[in-house]
């Protein structure tokens, strides 16, 4: 099974990681976060995919 991680790094040093079951949802989250970042607080947003055994 594939899971998708969204890693967000803020300019103030905070890091957040969300996990999604589909790449579409992960990309929607990235678009939403970047769209709401009016002040330029986000330094980096990246998505990663991993295969996991459940």
C-alpha positions as semicolon CSV with decimal commas, in nm:
position;residue;x (nm);y (nm);z (nm)
1;X;0,000;0,000;0,000
2;X;0,126;0,349;-0,081
3;X;0,097;0,640;0,157
4;X;0,181;1,000;0,080
5;X;0,353;1,242;0,315
6;X;0,328;1,620;0,296
7;X;0,619;1,785;0,474
8;X;0,581;2,154;0,551
9;X;0,867;2,364;0,681
10;X;0,798;2,716;0,803
11;X;1,047;3,002;0,805
12;X;1,025;3,018;1,187
13;X;1,162;2,662;1,207
14;X;0,838;2,471;1,269
15;X;0,794;2,148;1,076
16;X;0,465;1,968;1,014
17;X;0,402;1,632;0,850
18;X;0,063;1,507;0,729
19;X;-0,012;1,162;0,590
20;X;-0,262;1,089;0,312
21;X;-0,377;0,772;0,139
22;X;-0,389;0,927;-0,209
23;X;-0,156;1,152;-0,404
24;X;-0,454;1,364;-0,510
25;X;-0,539;1,449;-0,149
26;X;-0,173;1,525;-0,073
27;X;-0,150;1,764;-0,369
28;X;-0,481;1,930;-0,271
29;X;-0,336;1,993;0,076
30;X;-0,020;2,147;-0,073
31;X;-0,224;2,375;-0,297
32;X;-0,449;2,475;-0,007
33;X;-0,157;2,555;0,224
34;X;0,030;2,757;-0,036
35;X;-0,289;2,942;-0,132
36;X;-0,352;3,042;0,231
37;X;0,009;3,150;0,294
38;X;-0,043;3,522;0,232
39;X;0,249;3,628;0,455
40;X;0,508;3,397;0,302
41;X;0,556;3,196;0,623
42;X;0,611;2,865;0,443
43;X;0,970;2,791;0,342
44;X;0,923;2,444;0,190
45;X;0,640;2,209;0,097
46;X;0,720;1,867;-0,042
47;X;0,537;1,541;-0,096
48;X;0,686;1,196;-0,064
49;X;0,548;0,853;-0,137
50;X;0,627;0,538;0,060
51;X;0,520;0,178;0,025
52;X;0,408;0,029;0,355
53;X;0,287;-0,313;0,461
54;X;-0,017;-0,313;0,685
